[in-house]
Amino acid sequence: MYDADDVIDLCVMEGGKLLEVRPSASASGVVSLPFSFVSSCFRCIKYRHEIAGQIEAINDRLKRIAAENSILRNLQPASQQLHPKKPPPPRETSPLEVEEDIVGAQIEEAADDLINLMLENTEQKCRVFGIVGMGGIGKTTLASKIYNDERIKANIPILVWLYISKDYSEIKLLRVLIRCAGDETKAESFEGESRAELEPKLASLLTENLFLVLDDVWNPNVWTDFLRKPLSKGAGSSTILVTTRIETVLSGMKASYMHRAEKMDDNSGWRLLGKTVFEAGEEDDMRRLEEVGRKIVRKCDGLPLAIKAIAGVLISKDRSTAEWEQVLENDAWSPNRQIDEEVPRALHLSYEDLPSHLKQCFLYCSFFICELFHYKDIIRFWVAEGLIVEAGGRLMEDIAEEYYWELVSRNLLQLDPSFVDRSVFCMHDHDHLRALATYLMKEEGLSITVGQRLDIKANAKIRRLLISNMGIKLVLSDHILEEKCLRTLVIRDSLPTITIEDNVLEGLPNLRVLDLCDTSIERIPNCIGDLLHLRYLDLDRTKIHEIPESIGRLVNLQTLNISGCKHLHRLPMTITRLYNLRSFVIKDTPLTHVPKGIEKLININRLEGFVIGHDNSTNEVDEVGCGLEELQHLSKLRYLSIYRLERAVTAASALAEKRSLRELILSWMPPVDGEDGDATDSGEDRRANRRKEEQIQMRAEKICIELSPPSNLRTLVIGQFPGRQFPNWIMSSSLGKSFPNLVQLELLVFPSCTEFPPLGMLPLLKILRIKGATVVKTIGPEFLGHSFPRTCAFPKLEHLNINDMPNWEEWSLCGVEEGGHRTHLKLFPNLTKCFLQDCPKLRALPEGLSHATNLKELYIWRAHNLREVTKLRLSDLLVRDNKMLSRISNVAMKYLKVMDCPSLEYVDNLDKLQHVVLICPEHMDQLPQWLSRLIDQQHPNSAQWGFRKLEVHCNIVLLRSCLEGNEHWNIIQRIPDVKFQTFSKEYMRYIKDPYKYDTNVPPE
């Protein structure tokens, strides 16, 4: 198959070259034959001979394969009888949390036990808990359940999930910890540093408590010789949860508690299978198929992973006993069937049940078994390797996305539990899935660490290679270079400057995927232009200074990623010759311009970081940048981000006929400091600056009106918009009809607009983020929309984030006047999270917010003029640095966190309150009166108390006053569970029943 692909590529390329120099007729009708055409004909004859020889060799091999009947039968297993008669129903899948209804009662109980143990004695510096059991038994599922539990999130600020492969990279693990404990900018500043330099920086960032999951640990040294030292030096305490197959790993790590994961019993296994396969309303089918279903469960030997995998097979079958019995009788269950002993037979059957195109995609994913990937990148790999079957003129990326979700629905791809953003999915395969893929891949793919000994058979044809921890120079074995079969090469975790010599690329003529992202490479060899089969080139976040002109010869290139290349300022003109390019990502790279001619790349469907115009500061007068007109003919665009729109002259038809467009980002550049003048300018200078500002505003409004995005958008981001009013296409009273599919909207920094669009009319909007509306004073009914009849505003909104609104004073969600009557709209019925930050003049929350009956979390930070938070139906409230906040009153609230709210006096009507966290200013020496009154409101019988837990972070003076026998002890002793901790790590812990009291504060 691979050799045939390469031959077809050569045929297509040579045919294309001949067409480029076809003969032309003169005005007299005489056909002229240019010398290049004549020479091309002779060259074509030579290539025809060479290609014919390759085709003949391939045909001979196919004849030999066909003659071997036993091999042919192995290629046609009994699983063909089980080919799906219907595709599995589409299901929305999210890594936000483990599915509550299919984890099983055993895992639920184990999770509760472990969480209760973890939340005790959190003052200890480092505690290790372990989950041990055979592969596929549910260790990772249990760890995921704990990781996503609200009790863990409420008590431990920093959560990190690390997958520990057998050949883990210490530097990579440290970087992940630094990124999670600090922020992206800090992590980037540590690029290229050694373990000795990174460990103290990690310790300095651990100022709060940490919950760390180490998944699939094979050696205790990852803790004893590596992570324990920097974590124990952090200011906060660390709770470590380890999953492993090997009990001695936990004893070597001195785990304080070890949970043994057990196999599922038949009843639990059947419940898991039933809840995975059947939807609500299919109870009759479930009862009818129970007998055969239980037999299938017993074949899975109590392994949850195997049960879920076989469920993926059954989902695609008819709900008939005959179909299920075919699965039960499949010979993949037979002990005589030769498969890897580590692979559950249910997994092997689920793989065999896949159509051939999905089998190839699964095997390709298994090559990156220790990597985390955004699904958009995985599908680009599949397209590059030719694994997608084209259908009906549809975009291959759309088809590939369907492949991905089908593999997820069949439980053959695992979603990483540490990513909580619904829009970002990462793949994290299970050890049994890895064993299955390794068995099936045999020696076609290798994943190695530099210095690791390669045991390659003489006749092995390595098609895919991943190398970790590469040194200064990229070195490949002679066997790989001589065979010339490599199609995918991925380099990871390269800290020193990595060099690629010309002879290496010359030995990889059939390479299709080259991924060097996040390496320290500074130079790309010029001979990269000879990789004529290359489809995918990823140079993201490398240190390259230039792209060689020879890149224009890569006529098959489909994906070019050069985002985050901080030292790259220009692109070669030859980039406009990449006529097969489908994805071009250049965001966060400081390019002066994009070369004119992008309009010729008509196959592009992902263009991120498209820069308008030219930065003339480099005086490159011979080069011209792009205008918006370059986008006019790129009709296949799905993802588009445009930057430096202040340079645009016209936008007419730029986004017309973009029926496939899903995501659009429009961004202007704000004026640099000094452009707007200052107080010392003369009156004439100020008038000139004002005229210039008005011209900028008018041009931005004109461009934005002309852009007019298509109605199929799902995500829209508008950033740094300088206009005074939004364009009519977003201010329209028919906004809901104009954008019926919009799910996410971000309006970021619009310093001159005074009024919001009627966003409440968007029927599918789930995420709304507003930032930097610096002149807006009032948000009123116009925010909801004026179109009637309507019964609901923001019907699907789940997340609302409003930030940096320095002049915002009033927020009203009352219905508008219509025909002399005030309308009553249902508001925010699905809102779960609301974040308000840096709104210092906001006087009150709107009464209409009480309509948000599903509101779970409200976060208010630096709303200094806000006086009260009352009458809201929410479970969690976090208030921070709100100078005038005096009252909190919410009957349904269960969790309250207060940080630096000095005017807070009344906290009442909290009948369901269970947990209070108080972060005191360093100068605060007394418990606040509101806390004393809150405790007084509780019933003296602790069994009837709702208020169960108090956590206080304070100075040593306040802590001492709350110790047993001291000033505030009479208040503290009435609370069932109390924890105090100072900024210098003194603590007090008190539990009322059974009595427990502990402190490390020395007596005065």
Sequence and secondary structure as in RCSB ss.txt:
>XXXX:A:sequence
MYDADDVIDLCVMEGGKLLEVRPSASASGVVSLPFSFVSSCFRCIKYRHEIAGQIEAINDRLKRIAAENSILRNL
QPASQQLHPKKPPPPRETSPLEVEEDIVGAQIEEAADDLINLMLENTEQKCRVFGIVGMGGIGKTTLASKIYNDE
RIKANIPILVWLYISKDYSEIKLLRVLIRCAGDETKAESFEGESRAELEPKLASLLTENLFLVLDDVWNPNVWTD
FLRKPLSKGAGSSTILVTTRIETVLSGMKASYMHRAEKMDDNSGWRLLGKTVFEAGEEDDMRRLEEVGRKIVRKC
DGLPLAIKAIAGVLISKDRSTAEWEQVLENDAWSPNRQIDEEVPRALHLSYEDLPSHLKQCFLYCSFFICELFHY
KDIIRFWVAEGLIVEAGGRLMEDIAEEYYWELVSRNLLQLDPSFVDRSVFCMHDHDHLRALATYLMKEEGLSITV
GQRLDIKANAKIRRLLISNMGIKLVLSDHILEEKCLRTLVIRDSLPTITIEDNVLEGLPNLRVLDLCDTSIERIP
NCIGDLLHLRYLDLDRTKIHEIPESIGRLVNLQTLNISGCKHLHRLPMTITRLYNLRSFVIKDTPLTHVPKGIEK
LININRLEGFVIGHDNSTNEVDEVGCGLEELQHLSKLRYLSIYRLERAVTAASALAEKRSLRELILSWMPPVDGE
DGDATDSGEDRRANRRKEEQIQMRAEKICIELSPPSNLRTLVIGQFPGRQFPNWIMSSSLGKSFPNLVQLELLVF
PSCTEFPPLGMLPLLKILRIKGATVVKTIGPEFLGHSFPRTCAFPKLEHLNINDMPNWEEWSLCGVEEGGHRTHL
KLFPNLTKCFLQDCPKLRALPEGLSHATNLKELYIWRAHNLREVTKLRLSDLLVRDNKMLSRISNVAMKYLKVMD
CPSLEYVDNLDKLQHVVLICPEHMDQLPQWLSRLIDQQHPNSAQWGFRKLEVHCNIVLLRSCLEGNEHWNIIQRI
PDVKFQTFSKEYMRYIKDPYKYDTNVPPE
>XXXX:A:secstr
 HHHHHHHHHHHHHHHHHHHT  EE TTS EE  HHHHHHHHHHHHHHHHHHHHHHHHHHHHHHHHH HHHHHHT
S GGGGG  SS        TTS  GGGS HHHHHHHHHHHHHHTSSTTSSEEEEEEE  TTSSHHHHHHHHHT H
HHHHH SEEEEEE  TT  HHHHHHHHHHHHS HHHHHHTTT  HHHHHHHHHHH  S EEEEEES   THHIII
IIHHHHHTSSS EEEEEEES HHHHHHTT SEEEE     HHHHHHHHHHHH  TT HHHHHHTHHHHHHHHHHT
TT HHHHHHHHHHHHTS S HHHHHHHHT GGG TTS   TTS HHHHHHHHTS HHHHHHHHHHHTTTT   BH
HHHHHHHHHTT     TT  HHHHHHHHHHHHHHTTSS B TT   TT  BB   HHHHHHHHHHHTTSEEEEET
T      TT    EEEEES  SB    HHHHHHT   EEEEE   S  B  HHHHHT TT  EEE TTS      
GGGGG TT  EEE TT       GGGGG TT  EEE TT TT     GGGGG TT  EEE TTS  SB  TTGGG
 TT  EEEEEEBBB GGG  TT   B GGGGTT TT SEEEEE GGG S  TTSSTT TT  EEEEE     TTT
T  TTS HHHHHHHHHHHHHHHHHHHHHHHHH   TT SEEEEES   SS  HHHH TTHHHH TT  EEEEE  
TT  S   GGG TT  EEEEE  TT  EE GGGT   SS SEESSS  EEEEE  TT  EE     EETTEE   
EE TT  EEEEES TT     GGGGG TT  EEEEES TT  EEES   SEEEEES TT  EEE TT  EEEEES
 TT  EEE  TT  EEEEE  TT  S  HHHHHHHHTS SSGGG S  EEEEEE HHHHHHTSTTSTTHHHHTTS
SEEEEEETTS EEEEETTTTEEEE     
